[in-house]
Amino acid sequence: MNIAFKLRVGVRGDLLRKDFWDSYKVWDLHGEVLVRVDTSNTTVSDEAEDDSIEEDNITEMIHDACGYTNMEYNYSNNSVDNEEPNVHATKFYKLLEDAETELYPGCKIFSKLSFVVKIL
């Protein structure tokens, strides 16, 4: 299991310097698309690229980060047979809730989560 946490800029730099595994299998039957990028003329910058994150992508980002893909779930009613969610599930549901909560009343541009992501 990979547990080395890095900022996106660091991961991007690593990928540009070292490339990705040659043996990596593209899971095209699961919706993954093969994209080849020519990195020969690419320079690594310490500055983050323009992170224009769409509101619709925040929930998808949470699912991807937590390892839950293609899930449709009503997280306001997250108990099954009155069983409490574990710590990881509780954090997951909190992220989903923050992704849908306005930053302040009437704010239509940012959710609580998208604002934090944007300033990072």
Residue, then its C-alpha position, 0 to 999 in steps of 0.5 A: m500500500n502506498i502511504a507516502f502523501k505528497l502535494r499535487v505539485g510534488v506528484r506531478g514533478d515526480l511523474l514528469r521526471k520519472d514517468f509512469w510504470d511501463s507495466y501499468k495496465v490501462w483499465d479501459l473497460h472500467g472507463e480509464v482512457l489512455v493518454r500519452v503526454d510528450t514530456s520531452n519539452t516539459t519543465v517542472s515548476d514549483e508553482a501550482e497550475d491553474d486549479s479551476i475545479e468545477e463544483d461537479n467534480i468535487t464529489e467525483m474527486i472525493h470518491d476517487a480519493c477515497g476509493y469509491t467509484n460509481m457510487e450512488y448513495n444517500y449519505s444523509n441516511n448512512s446507517v444500515d440496520n442502525e449500524e454506525p459508520n466506521v471512522h473512514a466512512t464518517k470522514f467520507y460522508k463529512l467530505l461529501e456534506d462539505a462539498e454540498t454546503e455553501l461557504y456562507p449563506g447565499c454563496k453559489i460559487f464555492s462550497k466549504l470544501s471547494f473553497v479549501v481545495k481552491i486555496l491549497 
